[in-house]
Amino acid sequence: MIGRGLDRMSKEKRNRWARSIIFWIALVYSLTLAIHFMTVILDRPYVGIYTVNDGKQVKVSSVAPYSWAETAGVRPGDVLISIDGKLSADNRNIANFNMVGQAKHLSLARGSNVFFLSINNDASQWALLFYLIIPLAFFLTCFVAVLFLYVRKESSPVVHVLIALLITVSPVLFEMSANARHDSWSLRLTSVAIVFTLVFLIHFLRAYFSACGFFLVSNWLLGCLYLCGSLIVLNSCLFTSREVNAYYLQELVFSVFIFVLLCIQLIRLYYRIRASEYGRIIHLLMAGFFVALFPFIALYAVPNMFIGTSLVPVEWTTPWMTMLPITLCYIVLSSALIDMSFYIGRLGYYCALSFSITLLILFGFLGLVQGHVPESPTDIARIGSLCFIIGLIVLYTKEYADYRLRAYLHPKRSSGQDTLNRFLQKSKTEYTLRHVDLMLRRAVLSELPIQETALFLAGQDGRMREVNSRSSGTLENIAVIVDGEINLKKSDLGFSAVLKEGKEEKVVFVGRWMKPGRNLNLDESMWLETLCNYARVIVDNLYKMEGLMQEFHNLENDRKKIPPTMNRWLFSISEQERAHLSRDMHYTNIQDQLAIAREMDAAARKVTDPESAQQLSYIRERILDNAEGMRKMIREWYPADIFRGKLESSLNALVQRVNLSANFLLETCYSGVPQGLSQECALCIYRSFQELLSNAIKHSNAAHVQLTLIFESGHCLLSYYDDGRGLGEHSIDPFFSTTGLPGLISRIEGLGGKILFSAEKADRTAGGFSAQIKLPIKDTY
C-alpha cells in the first residue's frame, strides 16, 4: 500500500512537471509570436491597394481602410503605372491576387497627372489604434490572466483548458494585423488561432458546466470538432498557397458553425438553469459571448461566405473580442478562485485614495520641482495618469501583503479571534448572567489592558446591582451612562456598554483600565466592540429563554393548555438533543475508551508480572464492557435505521434487546410498514414501542406482554396489553413532560393522534394494563 501510494505521488509529481513545462513552452511561444508580429507591424506598412485589370491598364478597385494608401490619398480609379520600378502588370501579386503586396515606392496616374509615392509606415492614429494598441491590449489581457491562473496553481481541468484557450487566442489580433502586411507566419497561424480558439472555447464551456452538473456537448461531438479543426489547419498550412493576405473560407465556415452550435446549446442550457443559482453565470456568459463574437460572425465572416466581402472593415470587429477573455476569466475567477465583487467593491475607495495621492504628487511636483506650469498640459495628464494607476496597484498590493504577513504585522489578532471563538462556543452551554459575566471577564482580561470587569443590573431608579459580587468597590467610581444609546462608551477610568435594555432594568458591562495604562489601539477597540456585540446577542437570548421557560412553567399544570404545534416543536428539539448527545458520546467517550483499551494492550505486552498482566486484562474488559453499554444507550437514543427509512428494522432490534433482558413473554405483530412513512411519524411509533416496553420492564411485573401494530388507510393502530399489576386511574401525571407515559401522551397528541389507557383485557375482563394508540400517517415524503 505504501509503495503504491509513493508511486501515485511520484506520478502526480511527474504530471505536474510535464504540465508546467508545456505551459512555459506555450507561453514563451505566444510571447515570441506577439513580439514578432509587433515588429512586423512597426516595420512594414500596410499598403492596402486592391486592383482590377482594365484592358492594358491596372486600376485601383478599392483602398483598405486605415491603410497607407488611404493616408496617402490613393483613390479607386487611379491607374497604377509601376511598382518598385517595374510595370504594374508584371507584378506577381497583382497578376495572381489583384492586390499590392510589399513595396517601397510606386507611381500612379490620376487623369493627366502622374504621382510618384514612397511607401512608408506613417499611418493615421486610427490605424495605430486598430493595428497596434487594441491587439496589444488584447494580448496583455490574456497574458496577465494566464499568469494569474498559473500562479494560483489551480489543478482543475477547467482552468487547464482556459489557459490553453487564452494562450491560443492571445496573439490572434496581432496575427490579423501582420496578415494584412503579408507576414508568412501570420498567413498560416491565423488559421490555427481561428479554428482552435473556438474548439477550446467549446471544450472549456463543456468542462465548466460539467463541473456544475450540467451537460453542454458530448465527448463524441467534441472529438469530432477537434478532428475537423485539425484537418482544416493541416489543409490550410500544408496544401493551400497563402502568399499574401487572403480570405480563410474554410475557417470562416467552421467559425460560423461553432458559433451557431454554441448559441443553440447555451439557449437550451439557459432554459434549464435560468431559475437556479447559475442563472447569473449563464446571463453573463451569453452576454459576453454575444458581444465578443457576434460582430465578427455577422458583419465579417457570414458576408464573406456568401458575397465575398464584408459589411464593415474587420478592424471594427476587433475591439469587441476583448470581452471574450474577460468574460471567461470572470466566470472562473468569481466562482472558483477569488471573489471579484470583493475587489470591485474596494475600487471606488482605492480610486479616491489614489486620486488624492496623485493630486498631492502633482502639486508637489509643480510647486517644488518646476515652480511653474509646463507649457504642455499633456505632460501633466500623463504624469497624473501614471501616478493614479501606480497608486491603485500599490493599494491592492498592500491589501494582499497585509493578508499574507498578518501573522507578523498583527500577531495578537489570531489570539483575539481564538478568544472570541471560545467565548461563543462556551456560551452554548451557559444559561445564566453569572456565567456570562465570568466568560466576559476571562475574555477581556486575557486580551486587553484592563484591571477588572463586572456585569451590572441598572434599575429605573438609577441603582446599580452587580451580578457577581467580587469587584470590591473598584468599579464604583466609573461613570456608567445608561441612556438610550447602546454604543460602547469610554472614559478616563474605564468603559461601559449596555448589553440589554429592558422595561425594568438594563444589563451593563463595565470595565476599569489598568494603571498605569494606555489607550486601546484600533485592533483592540474593534475587538472589544465585537465582543460586546456578541454578548448582546447572548444576553438577549438568555432573557428570551427565561421568558419562554416561565411561560412553560405556567402551562405545566395542565398538559392540554399546550398547543399541538408547540408539542411537536418541543419533541423535535428533544430528538435533536438526543442525536447530538449520541454523536458526542460516539465520537468522544467511546473512541477514548477504545483508545485506552489499545494502549493497555500495548502495555500488557511489555509487562512480565502475570498478576499485573491479569489485572490489566480485567480492567481492559471492564472498559470494553462500558463502551458496549454506551453503544446500547446510543442505539436507544438514536435509532439510526429510522432516519434511513427502515422502521421495521429498528422495531426488530428493539424487540430483540427487550427479549434478552426482560422476564416476561413478549408477543409482537407488525408487518406491511409503508415505505413512505415520514421520519416524524416513524419516530413517534418507535418511541411508543420503547416507552410501553420500558414501562412493562420497570413497573408492570407482568408475565405476558402483547404488542400489535396495524396500518390502515391514513392511520396506524398500536395496541398494547400486559397481565401485570395494572395502573391506577389517577396514576398518570397530568403535568407536561417529554419522558415517561406523560411524554408519550404529549407526543401522540402533538401529531394529532389519540391514546387511551385502561385496566381491561380485550374481552372486557378486568386485569393488567392496556393502551390503544391511533396515529394519522398523512405526512409522508
C-alpha angles and dihedrals in degrees: 000000000000090000092052090047091052091047090051092049091048091050092049090049091051090049091052091050091048092050091048092051092049090047095053093044091052092045094049090046091052091048091048091052092049092051091047093050092047089053091050092049092050096044104038123058120223101237096190100190119142118190144198129201112241105184106292094347131083110217132188108253098181142350121225115238118251091016133126090257092058091047091048092051099248110164135198109265095038113132117235109221104175142353119208090344096310129103112269092232089061093054109113096217092051092047094049106026106017094235140096113252124185114342139154101209140354141183126224138176127226108187106309094340122095120202128198110203131186113214112229138159097254096127128168123267090254090056090050089051096050099038102037117008099048094043090048092050090047092050094047091049092054093040095052091045091052093050091047092051091048094048089053086055095216111184095196115123087225091064092045091056091044090053090050090049094050094046091050096046098039098087096036096104090046088051092053091050093047089045089062087056092053096248109173094220095052093047089068105024091057087068091053092049096048095047103040095039089064094042091050088048090056090046093049095049091047092052093043096053093039088060087053091050099257130119121229109160133353127250089246094056092045090051091050090052091052090049095048092045092051091050092050092050093048091050092047095046101039110023105030121077110225111171099148138020106310141173115256099218097170092047092048092051090048090049093052091048093052092044091054091044092052092047091052094046094045092049090050090048091047093059089050099050105022091106094047130081089267091065091094091053094050091048091052093045095049092047094049093042092050095046093047101046108020096078091051094045099041101036102033116014101042096044091049089053095054109024101022096240138067129251093227133014111279088236090071091061097051101077091059092057090072087075091068100068091037092053095044094047092047096054089050097041095045095049106029111021116021139355102253092188088062091060094038089053090059093048095088093048093046091046090055092049093045091047091052091049090047092053091051091050093048093048090047092047094048096041102039105027109031101016092208141052112272118245092243115058087194089074091056091049091051093049091046093049091049092049091047093052093044089049092054091049092048093050094050090044091051091053091052092045091049089055095047093045097038092115089060100034097043108021093164096055093078092050091048092050091050090051091052091049092051090048091054094045094050092046089067091072100035117092107173138066089239091063092044089053091053092048093049092049093050092048097046097044091051095053110026137052092252126137101203141351134196141177115234134192109218117200128208089258091060096252115142123215120188116227093214112026101221108104093090093209097306091122099042095096095053111107104235110197110204102177126131094289121093099191121121110269125200132197137170091273102042145299139282134197129185107228098178132015114198134169095259105025144006130224110227127187112210132185136180123218118242114252123256085028145146140227119275115261122230095269093048093048091051091047092052092048090050091050091050091050090052090047092052090056092048095047091046090052090049092056092046091049091049091051091048093050090049090054090050090049089055090051097046093087091069123029092200092065090069111088117237091242090057090048091055092047093050093049090047089056090047092053091048090053091049090051091048093050091046092054091046092051092047097047097038118021099032094041091048091051092049090049090052090050090053091049090051089052089054091046093047091058089059096047115096098183108094094209093053091046090051091049091051091049091051092050090047091054091050090052091051091047089052090049090050091049089053090050090055090050091050091051089053093047096042116028097193096190091065090061088053092054095257105124095152092054091051092049091050091053091048093050091047092053091048092050090054095052107027126089096214136077111260121203119187133181123186133132141145095053107184114248093218096056112140119245092240093055094042090050091050091053091048093049089048090055090045096049096045093048091045090052089050092052095046105035116008102072084203130162097201131036127182127195124182128181120189127178117210132171105307096343143068123214120208118190124189130184135168131175094224131119094294132222128281119244093250099032096106111088110239092208122103117265139154094218137057125016092318088056090048091053092050092047093051094045091046089062093047096259134129132231128192127190123197142162095229134100122234089265090057093252118135124255142080126023131286136184130194119197126187115187128178115231101191096120102083130154 
